[in-house]
Amino acid sequence: MIEIVLCIVFAAPANGRGKCAPRKAFPSLLFYEVKSKGLCIFIVSTYVDGGPPDEAVWFYDWLKDTYADFRVHKYFLQGLDYAIYGLGDSAFNDNYNKVARDIDFWLSKLHARRVVPLCLNDESVDEGKYGTGKFGAWKSQLLAQLRLGAKGATQFDAPEEKPAAYETSSDEEGGGDLIDLEDLGTVRIASKNKAKAEGAAGQPKDMLTPPVRESLTKQGYKLIGSHSGVKLCRWTKAMLRGRGGCYKHTFYGIDSHRCMEATPSLACANKCVFCWRHHTNPVGTEWKWNMDPPEMILDAALESHYKMIKEFKGVPGVLRERLAEGLAVRHCALSLVGEPIMYPEIGRLVRLLHARRVSTFLVTNAQFPEALEALGPVTQLYVSVDASSREALKRIDRPLFPDFWQRFQDSLIALARKGQRTVYRLTLVKEWNMEEMQGYANLVELGKPDFIEVKGVTFCGESKGSSLTMGNIPWHEEVLSFVERLAALLPDYSIASEHEHSNCVLLAHHKFRVDGVWHTWIDYERFHELVQRHYESREPFGSLDYAAPLPPWATFGARERGFDPSDTRMLRRSRKDVGGC
């Protein structure tokens, strides 16, 4: 019977909740506990910038320095057996699994023995749950090597190339109908090179590949063409039943049952930890796909939306007059999924919506400042501000751009120059981004938004791309406390409204308080008059030109706490709201 000695040197996931051996003890731990007795297994992730998780930084730097130190004998780690499984995402290009690849290279150069080939997980590819797919194959091969024992174990050599350029594969074994585990990395790179070659030849691909299309369809998205989508919002369903509208109804006066949630770009440049799309949508830093015309996108989006509305005909509780009104869209939330501003014809799409007297609420993740600068008027323009520092933004948004912080700041500066209504949208995640209040205040000064929406993150279940739990979800009183602390640092802003049901609070600039009454609602007919005049004569207009008074029930401090009294609030026996679907 084989005795297996297992020693946990460090466990360092990207969420920071790792375990690590004492730093001073690591060399002796590696030599005496592992090198002389057993096998060292590394399961390690890579941060968005190509660095190791916080708990693995010391070991990573130590191994790199040891490899580079000419005083260290090249057989320094001879006798050490190891296996590495990398956790990464090919969307980050050259930084894909960089930490795992570097560790493998340095260990092999110091003559440690690789008992199974380096295996690299790709979050952008559905590789099955833990214990299945690529990880399952790697684990099975590792266990098989352990059963063989030291004498029968195979040494897998790495190519003689620099760390950033190699993949572990075996070219000596014969072919066959099945792909060996060690060949998976080669297949992935070959596929990417093929795609690049086809793109260079002027043959862009569709954004929605069959697996992505299938996954998003299962989640309820109505996909349009090759890169767009529409989905019925839970608040649209709730307001059709007379059970209350969303926070935009409370804050800005939209009719939630007449709002269409859509996107012209399912792709995004971030992989946020709180994304409720479970990271099944494509990612990228530039438009590299086939492009559908905006006219087709709008027509198909409205058609799909109306089909979903009509499905509520005859459903118990649905109000007949609301159903009829729902078949005439008056608002469009361009925030469904992805980054709508990536779509090259976003300006044209917005104009088409305005031509049909549909107001526009566009959300951007602040990674495309040039596109933001070039964007024409929208009814209300949002920028997601998910963190107050570079380090926190990297951790929570996981952006693909290496210069993400500069892009973020430039986007906020561009927002300050827009003439129409602008909003910062803060999504609060406990233990992630609810501190550093002064940092948020500094960002407000940079972008000078008209409004600041602060919302607690919504828990949408577990996914392989997120480590969030119910413990990360703030209570409404915690959100309110955060907003009060932030307002204390912003002399030009005060709390104007709240929507308790959405766990959302609105800060508004004092210029929207006229004669003691907040004017955060929108006069939509006035907006359409102004924007059409702007299109015809370039006549400028500002956010106050189409402001309307906030009703008493929606004003902060009212007993309704943002729930429209003309609707009926439904409560379960547990007293929890069921206003949405």
PLY file of the C-alpha trace (Angstrom):
ply
format ascii 1.0
element vertex 581
property float x
property float y
property float z
element edge 580
property int vertex1
property int vertex2
end_header
0.00 0.00 0.00
1.38 3.40 -0.96
1.69 6.03 1.76
0.85 9.50 0.48
2.15 12.46 2.47
0.02 15.57 1.84
1.32 18.96 2.90
-0.68 22.14 2.28
1.95 24.77 1.54
-0.53 27.44 0.55
-4.07 27.66 -0.70
-4.55 30.94 -2.49
-7.78 31.55 -4.39
-8.30 34.91 -6.09
-10.95 35.91 -3.55
-8.21 36.26 -0.95
-9.59 33.69 1.48
-6.48 31.54 1.39
-4.24 29.68 3.82
-0.49 30.05 3.76
2.47 28.54 5.53
4.60 30.97 7.58
6.93 32.75 5.16
10.12 32.07 7.08
9.20 28.42 7.41
8.53 27.84 3.72
12.04 26.87 2.50
12.43 24.26 5.23
8.85 23.11 4.63
9.59 22.63 0.94
12.83 20.76 1.54
12.15 18.59 4.56
8.39 18.07 4.68
7.71 17.82 0.96
10.93 17.19 -0.94
11.99 14.28 1.21
8.61 12.64 1.79
5.99 13.33 -0.81
4.38 15.34 -3.57
3.79 19.10 -3.80
0.50 19.97 -5.49
-0.17 23.53 -6.63
-3.69 24.71 -7.45
-3.25 28.40 -8.08
-5.12 31.22 -9.78
-3.92 34.32 -11.64
-5.10 37.87 -10.99
-6.30 40.05 -13.86
-2.92 41.79 -14.11
-1.00 38.52 -14.34
0.07 38.45 -10.70
-0.53 35.83 -8.01
-3.22 36.01 -5.30
-2.18 37.99 -2.23
-1.42 34.91 -0.12
0.80 33.47 -2.85
2.87 36.60 -3.60
5.71 35.71 -1.25
6.14 32.19 -2.58
5.87 33.38 -6.20
8.56 36.04 -5.68
10.76 33.66 -3.69
10.69 31.02 -6.42
11.35 33.59 -9.14
14.34 35.01 -7.25
15.67 31.52 -6.52
15.50 30.60 -10.21
17.25 33.84 -11.25
19.97 33.70 -8.56
23.22 32.52 -10.20
24.48 31.37 -6.79
21.73 28.74 -6.57
22.67 25.35 -7.99
20.61 24.34 -11.01
19.73 21.05 -9.28
18.47 22.92 -6.22
15.03 21.22 -6.23
16.06 17.83 -7.55
14.04 15.19 -5.74
10.94 17.36 -5.42
7.87 15.96 -7.17
5.10 18.37 -8.12
1.86 18.80 -10.04
0.18 22.08 -11.00
-3.41 22.93 -11.87
-3.89 26.54 -12.98
-7.10 28.52 -12.58
-7.43 31.23 -15.22
-9.39 32.83 -18.01
-8.23 33.00 -21.62
-10.06 36.33 -21.95
-7.01 37.90 -20.32
-4.83 36.90 -23.27
-1.11 36.87 -22.34
-1.97 36.80 -18.63
-3.96 33.59 -19.02
-2.80 31.31 -16.19
0.50 33.17 -16.06
1.17 32.31 -12.42
0.71 28.57 -12.93
2.88 28.65 -16.06
5.63 30.62 -14.32
5.70 28.32 -11.29
5.85 25.27 -13.54
8.72 26.75 -15.55
10.80 27.76 -12.53
10.30 24.45 -10.72
11.30 22.46 -13.80
14.39 24.63 -14.37
15.45 23.91 -10.80
15.09 20.21 -11.68
11.98 19.45 -9.69
10.05 16.56 -11.26
6.67 17.13 -12.91
4.64 13.94 -12.33
1.69 14.98 -14.51
1.53 17.63 -17.24
0.66 21.19 -16.35
-3.12 21.58 -16.67
-4.74 24.99 -17.23
-8.39 25.64 -16.50
-10.19 28.20 -18.68
-13.11 30.02 -17.07
-14.28 31.20 -20.51
-14.94 27.59 -21.49
-17.48 25.33 -19.83
-15.16 22.62 -18.53
-17.62 21.02 -16.15
-18.00 21.27 -12.41
-15.16 20.30 -10.08
-14.48 16.61 -10.36
-15.50 16.55 -14.02
-14.10 17.86 -17.27
-10.48 18.95 -17.42
-9.99 18.98 -13.65
-11.42 15.49 -13.36
-9.07 14.20 -16.05
-6.07 15.88 -14.39
-7.01 14.48 -10.99
-7.45 10.98 -12.39
-4.08 11.10 -14.10
-2.45 12.38 -10.91
-3.97 9.57 -8.84
-2.84 7.05 -11.44
0.74 8.32 -11.12
0.54 8.08 -7.33
-0.64 4.48 -7.57
2.37 3.64 -9.76
4.67 4.90 -7.03
8.01 6.59 -7.42
9.57 3.88 -9.58
6.80 3.73 -12.12
5.97 7.41 -12.29
6.62 9.25 -15.51
8.69 12.42 -15.81
6.96 14.98 -18.06
9.42 17.48 -19.47
8.66 21.08 -20.34
9.76 22.69 -23.62
12.89 24.85 -23.47
11.06 28.16 -23.86
10.48 31.22 -21.73
7.58 31.04 -19.25
5.20 33.30 -21.15
5.39 31.28 -24.31
5.08 27.61 -23.48
2.33 25.08 -22.92
2.97 21.58 -21.58
2.15 18.90 -24.10
3.45 15.55 -25.21
4.49 15.25 -28.82
6.09 11.85 -28.44
3.00 9.74 -27.95
1.07 8.47 -30.92
-2.17 9.95 -32.14
-5.61 8.53 -31.87
-9.24 9.46 -31.76
-9.02 10.87 -28.21
-7.19 14.03 -27.17
-4.78 13.44 -24.31
-4.98 15.71 -21.29
-1.56 17.18 -21.95
-2.66 18.16 -25.46
-5.59 20.30 -24.32
-3.46 23.42 -23.93
-2.08 22.98 -27.44
-5.57 22.56 -28.87
-6.72 25.73 -27.12
-3.81 27.78 -28.48
-4.24 26.31 -31.95
-7.91 27.30 -31.91
-7.07 30.84 -30.81
-4.38 31.16 -33.48
-6.84 29.93 -36.09
-9.41 32.46 -34.97
-6.83 35.25 -35.13
-5.78 34.18 -38.61
-9.37 34.16 -39.82
-9.92 37.58 -38.28
-6.82 38.92 -39.98
-8.13 37.59 -43.27
-11.19 39.82 -42.94
-13.57 37.13 -41.72
-14.99 38.26 -38.36
-17.02 35.70 -36.46
-20.39 35.95 -34.76
-20.21 36.97 -31.11
-22.77 34.35 -30.15
-21.21 30.94 -30.61
-23.56 27.93 -30.30
-22.51 27.13 -26.67
-22.92 30.77 -25.58
-26.24 31.03 -27.40
-27.50 27.87 -25.71
-26.40 29.02 -22.25
-27.99 32.48 -22.51
-31.19 31.04 -23.96
-31.49 28.72 -20.95
-31.26 31.81 -18.73
-34.29 33.32 -20.44
-32.64 35.75 -22.85
-34.30 36.35 -26.21
-31.29 36.61 -28.48
-31.28 38.95 -31.46
-29.07 38.50 -34.49
-25.45 37.74 -33.67
-24.75 39.94 -30.64
-27.89 41.45 -29.04
-30.55 40.39 -26.59
-33.69 41.33 -24.67
-35.24 39.96 -21.48
-38.35 40.73 -19.48
-37.47 42.43 -16.20
-39.01 41.14 -12.96
-40.32 44.65 -12.26
-42.10 44.74 -15.61
-43.93 41.58 -14.57
-44.66 43.00 -11.12
-46.14 46.24 -12.44
-48.31 44.37 -14.94
-49.91 42.86 -11.84
-50.13 46.17 -10.00
-47.57 45.04 -7.43
-45.20 47.97 -7.66
-42.50 49.25 -9.96
-38.72 49.31 -9.88
-36.52 51.95 -8.33
-36.51 53.88 -11.63
-40.27 54.30 -11.20
-39.72 55.73 -7.72
-36.67 57.86 -8.52
-37.40 59.00 -12.09
-41.05 58.27 -12.84
-40.75 55.57 -15.50
-43.62 53.14 -16.04
-41.94 49.83 -15.29
-44.51 47.85 -17.29
-43.62 49.94 -20.37
-39.87 49.48 -20.06
-37.81 47.19 -22.30
-34.50 45.86 -20.98
-32.09 45.18 -23.83
-28.50 45.33 -25.00
-26.86 45.67 -28.43
-23.69 44.02 -27.10
-23.70 40.87 -25.00
-19.93 41.19 -24.69
-18.26 42.98 -21.80
-14.76 44.14 -20.85
-15.17 43.14 -17.19
-15.86 39.94 -15.30
-17.39 41.42 -12.14
-17.64 39.16 -9.10
-21.30 40.12 -8.61
-22.38 39.65 -12.24
-25.78 37.95 -12.19
-25.21 36.60 -15.72
-22.81 33.97 -14.26
-20.12 35.02 -16.78
-21.74 33.16 -19.64
-21.64 36.18 -21.94
-18.59 36.85 -24.19
-15.79 39.18 -23.13
-13.42 41.40 -25.08
-11.69 44.77 -25.21
-12.68 45.72 -28.75
-15.36 44.98 -31.31
-14.12 42.02 -33.36
-17.36 40.35 -34.44
-19.91 40.59 -37.20
-22.16 43.62 -36.69
-25.92 43.79 -37.12
-27.57 47.08 -38.18
-29.30 49.08 -35.41
-32.60 49.15 -37.30
-32.77 45.35 -37.26
-31.78 45.20 -33.59
-34.50 47.65 -32.52
-37.26 46.04 -34.59
-36.37 42.54 -33.36
-36.02 43.69 -29.75
-39.47 45.28 -29.75
-40.98 42.23 -31.44
-39.46 39.87 -28.86
-40.45 42.14 -25.98
-44.06 42.37 -27.14
-44.25 38.59 -27.54
-43.19 38.19 -23.91
-45.74 40.79 -22.79
-48.52 39.04 -24.71
-47.75 35.82 -22.85
-49.28 37.47 -19.77
-52.68 37.77 -21.40
-55.14 35.85 -19.24
-52.64 35.30 -16.43
-54.38 35.68 -13.04
-53.65 39.01 -11.40
-52.48 40.83 -14.53
-54.30 44.15 -14.97
-55.92 44.53 -18.39
-55.11 48.23 -18.74
-51.46 47.66 -17.74
-51.18 44.86 -20.29
-52.47 47.17 -23.04
-50.02 49.90 -22.00
-47.19 47.38 -21.92
-47.61 46.85 -25.65
-46.38 50.41 -26.23
-42.79 50.66 -24.95
-41.85 54.10 -23.63
-38.53 53.38 -21.92
-35.47 51.30 -22.79
-32.89 50.24 -20.22
-29.73 49.51 -22.19
-28.28 47.61 -19.27
-29.34 44.00 -19.72
-25.90 42.41 -19.94
-22.52 43.22 -21.42
-21.25 46.66 -22.41
-23.69 48.43 -24.78
-21.27 51.23 -25.56
-18.96 48.68 -27.24
-21.46 48.42 -30.10
-20.05 50.72 -32.82
-23.53 51.93 -33.83
-24.75 52.70 -30.30
-25.29 56.36 -31.17
-27.50 55.46 -34.11
-29.48 52.97 -32.02
-30.15 55.61 -29.35
-31.39 58.06 -32.01
-33.73 55.42 -33.41
-35.18 54.87 -29.94
-35.69 58.60 -29.46
-37.35 58.83 -32.88
-39.97 56.40 -31.54
-40.28 58.53 -28.38
-38.65 55.85 -26.26
-36.48 57.24 -23.45
-33.03 55.75 -22.96
-31.22 54.68 -19.78
-27.73 53.57 -20.80
-25.25 51.94 -18.40
-21.52 51.72 -19.08
-18.74 50.11 -17.04
-16.35 53.04 -17.54
-13.76 51.28 -19.68
-14.37 53.03 -23.02
-13.81 56.78 -22.45
-13.51 57.61 -26.16
-16.86 56.01 -26.94
-18.39 57.78 -23.96
-17.05 61.10 -25.19
-18.48 60.55 -28.66
-21.91 59.41 -27.46
-24.82 61.73 -28.25
-27.60 62.67 -25.82
-29.34 59.95 -23.84
-32.17 60.47 -21.40
-29.98 59.32 -18.52
-26.38 58.11 -18.68
-25.00 55.78 -16.01
-21.46 54.84 -15.08
-20.87 51.89 -12.77
-18.55 52.89 -9.92
-17.93 49.61 -8.13
-14.89 50.58 -6.07
-13.03 53.62 -4.81
-9.43 52.55 -5.49
-7.40 50.85 -8.18
-6.79 47.75 -6.10
-10.43 47.36 -5.13
-11.64 47.90 -8.70
-9.24 45.25 -9.97
-10.47 42.82 -7.34
-14.22 43.35 -7.79
-14.63 44.20 -11.50
-11.78 42.01 -12.81
-11.30 44.20 -15.91
-9.60 42.92 -19.05
-7.80 46.17 -19.88
-4.34 46.42 -18.26
-4.81 50.23 -18.03
-8.28 49.82 -16.53
-7.81 52.46 -13.80
-6.80 55.20 -16.24
-9.71 54.26 -18.48
-12.01 54.35 -15.48
-10.88 57.84 -14.47
-11.00 59.13 -18.05
-14.57 57.85 -18.34
-15.60 59.78 -15.23
-13.97 62.93 -16.59
-15.86 62.43 -19.87
-19.08 62.02 -17.90
-18.55 65.42 -16.28
-18.62 67.02 -19.73
-21.97 65.51 -20.76
-24.89 67.92 -20.85
-27.66 65.48 -19.98
-28.52 63.68 -16.76
-25.66 61.60 -15.40
-25.60 58.97 -12.67
-23.00 57.09 -10.67
-24.24 53.59 -9.89
-22.64 51.97 -6.85
-23.31 48.30 -6.15
-22.37 47.52 -2.56
-20.87 44.13 -1.67
-20.07 43.50 1.98
-16.39 42.72 2.62
-15.52 44.00 -0.86
-16.27 47.69 -1.43
-18.09 49.31 1.49
-15.09 51.12 2.98
-12.76 53.89 1.79
-15.48 56.55 1.85
-13.08 59.36 1.01
-12.09 57.52 -2.16
-15.70 57.50 -3.34
-15.99 61.20 -2.50
-12.91 61.92 -4.62
-14.44 60.04 -7.56
-17.64 62.08 -7.24
-15.58 65.24 -7.53
-13.98 63.82 -10.69
-17.20 63.03 -12.58
-19.64 65.47 -10.94
-22.74 63.30 -11.55
-26.26 64.65 -11.15
-27.25 61.60 -9.12
-25.64 58.76 -7.19
-27.56 55.50 -6.95
-26.36 53.19 -4.20
-27.73 49.65 -4.28
-27.03 46.52 -2.32
-25.86 43.63 -4.48
-28.47 40.99 -5.29
-27.57 37.37 -4.58
-28.40 35.29 -7.63
-27.07 31.92 -6.56
-23.67 30.35 -6.75
-21.64 30.21 -9.94
-18.16 29.09 -10.87
-17.17 32.69 -11.59
-18.17 34.17 -8.24
-17.45 33.47 -4.60
-20.28 35.63 -3.24
-22.59 34.27 -0.57
-25.60 35.63 1.28
-23.13 37.02 3.80
-22.00 39.55 1.17
-25.49 41.00 0.75
-26.02 44.20 2.76
-29.32 44.92 4.51
-31.19 48.04 3.46
-30.28 49.77 6.72
-26.61 49.04 5.99
-26.97 50.59 2.53
-28.69 53.60 4.06
-25.92 53.97 6.63
-23.31 53.86 3.85
-25.15 56.59 1.91
-25.44 58.79 4.99
-21.69 58.52 5.60
-20.99 59.29 1.95
-23.37 62.27 1.94
-21.50 63.71 4.92
-18.43 64.00 2.66
-20.37 65.56 -0.24
-21.61 69.07 0.60
-23.44 69.39 -2.74
-25.52 66.19 -2.37
-28.30 64.92 -0.11
-30.55 61.87 0.04
-33.59 62.47 -2.16
-35.31 59.10 -2.33
-35.14 55.42 -1.46
-36.67 52.21 -2.78
-36.60 49.82 0.12
-37.81 46.88 -1.97
-34.80 47.21 -4.31
-32.43 47.97 -1.44
-31.55 51.19 -3.24
-31.00 54.81 -2.13
-30.67 57.96 -4.28
-28.34 60.89 -3.64
-29.13 63.97 -5.72
-27.25 67.19 -6.42
-28.77 70.17 -4.66
-29.50 71.89 -7.98
-32.43 69.47 -8.31
-34.01 70.79 -5.13
-36.27 73.68 -6.14
-38.21 75.57 -3.46
-37.70 72.69 -1.06
-39.01 70.05 -3.49
-36.76 67.49 -5.17
-37.04 67.40 -8.99
-35.53 64.00 -9.78
-38.41 62.80 -11.96
-38.19 63.24 -15.72
-40.58 65.11 -17.99
-40.32 62.60 -20.83
-42.35 64.54 -23.37
-40.20 67.58 -22.73
-37.05 65.49 -23.19
-38.21 64.24 -26.58
-38.94 67.79 -27.70
-35.49 68.94 -26.62
-33.57 66.02 -28.11
-35.33 66.28 -31.48
-34.55 69.99 -31.56
-30.94 69.14 -30.76
-30.77 66.64 -33.62
-32.15 69.20 -36.05
-30.26 72.34 -35.00
-27.61 71.22 -32.47
-29.40 73.34 -29.88
-27.93 72.45 -26.47
-29.99 71.51 -23.43
-29.24 70.43 -19.89
-30.47 68.10 -17.20
-32.63 70.70 -15.46
-34.51 71.46 -18.68
-36.53 68.25 -18.40
-36.67 67.75 -14.63
-40.02 67.14 -12.90
-41.00 67.15 -9.22
-40.67 64.02 -7.11
-44.05 63.01 -5.60
-44.34 63.02 -1.79
-44.59 59.21 -1.52
-41.23 58.84 -3.33
-39.42 61.46 -1.25
-36.95 60.22 1.33
-38.53 60.04 4.76
-42.04 59.15 3.52
-43.67 56.20 5.25
-44.07 54.39 1.89
-40.26 54.10 1.61
-40.46 54.27 -2.17
-43.45 52.00 -2.81
-46.11 53.60 -5.02
-49.34 53.66 -2.96
-51.42 53.30 -6.14
-50.17 49.71 -6.34
-50.70 46.81 -3.93
-47.81 45.50 -1.91
-47.91 41.72 -1.64
-46.40 40.04 1.41
-45.67 36.40 2.11
-46.52 34.92 5.49
-42.90 35.56 6.40
-43.59 39.26 5.71
-41.09 39.31 2.89
-42.01 41.12 -0.31
-42.94 39.23 -3.45
-43.37 42.28 -5.65
-41.11 40.93 -8.36
-41.14 37.65 -10.20
0 1
1 2
2 3
3 4
4 5
5 6
6 7
7 8
8 9
9 10
10 11
11 12
12 13
13 14
14 15
15 16
16 17
17 18
18 19
19 20
20 21
21 22
22 23
23 24
24 25
25 26
26 27
27 28
28 29
29 30
30 31
31 32
32 33
33 34
34 35
35 36
36 37
37 38
38 39
39 40
40 41
41 42
42 43
43 44
44 45
45 46
46 47
47 48
48 49
49 50
50 51
51 52
52 53
53 54
54 55
55 56
56 57
57 58
58 59
59 60
60 61
61 62
62 63
63 64
64 65
65 66
66 67
67 68
68 69
69 70
70 71
71 72
72 73
73 74
74 75
75 76
76 77
77 78
78 79
79 80
80 81
81 82
82 83
83 84
84 85
85 86
86 87
87 88
88 89
89 90
90 91
91 92
92 93
93 94
94 95
95 96
96 97
97 98
98 99
99 100
100 101
101 102
102 103
103 104
104 105
105 106
106 107
107 108
108 109
109 110
110 111
111 112
112 113
113 114
114 115
115 116
116 117
117 118
118 119
119 120
120 121
121 122
122 123
123 124
124 125
125 126
126 127
127 128
128 129
129 130
130 131
131 132
132 133
133 134
134 135
135 136
136 137
137 138
138 139
139 140
140 141
141 142
142 143
143 144
144 145
145 146
146 147
147 148
148 149
149 150
150 151
151 152
152 153
153 154
154 155
155 156
156 157
157 158
158 159
159 160
160 161
161 162
162 163
163 164
164 165
165 166
166 167
167 168
168 169
169 170
170 171
171 172
172 173
173 174
174 175
175 176
176 177
177 178
178 179
179 180
180 181
181 182
182 183
183 184
184 185
185 186
186 187
187 188
188 189
189 190
190 191
191 192
192 193
193 194
194 195
195 196
196 197
197 198
198 199
199 200
200 201
201 202
202 203
203 204
204 205
205 206
206 207
207 208
208 209
209 210
210 211
211 212
212 213
213 214
214 215
215 216
216 217
217 218
218 219
219 220
220 221
221 222
222 223
223 224
224 225
225 226
226 227
227 228
228 229
229 230
230 231
231 232
232 233
233 234
234 235
235 236
236 237
237 238
238 239
239 240
240 241
241 242
242 243
243 244
244 245
245 246
246 247
247 248
248 249
249 250
250 251
251 252
252 253
253 254
254 255
255 256
256 257
257 258
258 259
259 260
260 261
261 262
262 263
263 264
264 265
265 266
266 267
267 268
268 269
269 270
270 271
271 272
272 273
273 274
274 275
275 276
276 277
277 278
278 279
279 280
280 281
281 282
282 283
283 284
284 285
285 286
286 287
287 288
288 289
289 290
290 291
291 292
292 293
293 294
294 295
295 296
296 297
297 298
298 299
299 300
300 301
301 302
302 303
303 304
304 305
305 306
306 307
307 308
308 309
309 310
310 311
311 312
312 313
313 314
314 315
315 316
316 317
317 318
318 319
319 320
320 321
321 322
322 323
323 324
324 325
325 326
326 327
327 328
328 329
329 330
330 331
331 332
332 333
333 334
334 335
335 336
336 337
337 338
338 339
339 340
340 341
341 342
342 343
343 344
344 345
345 346
346 347
347 348
348 349
349 350
350 351
351 352
352 353
353 354
354 355
355 356
356 357
357 358
358 359
359 360
360 361
361 362
362 363
363 364
364 365
365 366
366 367
367 368
368 369
369 370
370 371
371 372
372 373
373 374
374 375
375 376
376 377
377 378
378 379
379 380
380 381
381 382
382 383
383 384
384 385
385 386
386 387
387 388
388 389
389 390
390 391
391 392
392 393
393 394
394 395
395 396
396 397
397 398
398 399
399 400
400 401
401 402
402 403
403 404
404 405
405 406
406 407
407 408
408 409
409 410
410 411
411 412
412 413
413 414
414 415
415 416
416 417
417 418
418 419
419 420
420 421
421 422
422 423
423 424
424 425
425 426
426 427
427 428
428 429
429 430
430 431
431 432
432 433
433 434
434 435
435 436
436 437
437 438
438 439
439 440
440 441
441 442
442 443
443 444
444 445
445 446
446 447
447 448
448 449
449 450
450 451
451 452
452 453
453 454
454 455
455 456
456 457
457 458
458 459
459 460
460 461
461 462
462 463
463 464
464 465
465 466
466 467
467 468
468 469
469 470
470 471
471 472
472 473
473 474
474 475
475 476
476 477
477 478
478 479
479 480
480 481
481 482
482 483
483 484
484 485
485 486
486 487
487 488
488 489
489 490
490 491
491 492
492 493
493 494
494 495
495 496
496 497
497 498
498 499
499 500
500 501
501 502
502 503
503 504
504 505
505 506
506 507
507 508
508 509
509 510
510 511
511 512
512 513
513 514
514 515
515 516
516 517
517 518
518 519
519 520
520 521
521 522
522 523
523 524
524 525
525 526
526 527
527 528
528 529
529 530
530 531
531 532
532 533
533 534
534 535
535 536
536 537
537 538
538 539
539 540
540 541
541 542
542 543
543 544
544 545
545 546
546 547
547 548
548 549
549 550
550 551
551 552
552 553
553 554
554 555
555 556
556 557
557 558
558 559
559 560
560 561
561 562
562 563
563 564
564 565
565 566
566 567
567 568
568 569
569 570
570 571
571 572
572 573
573 574
574 575
575 576
576 577
577 578
578 579
579 580
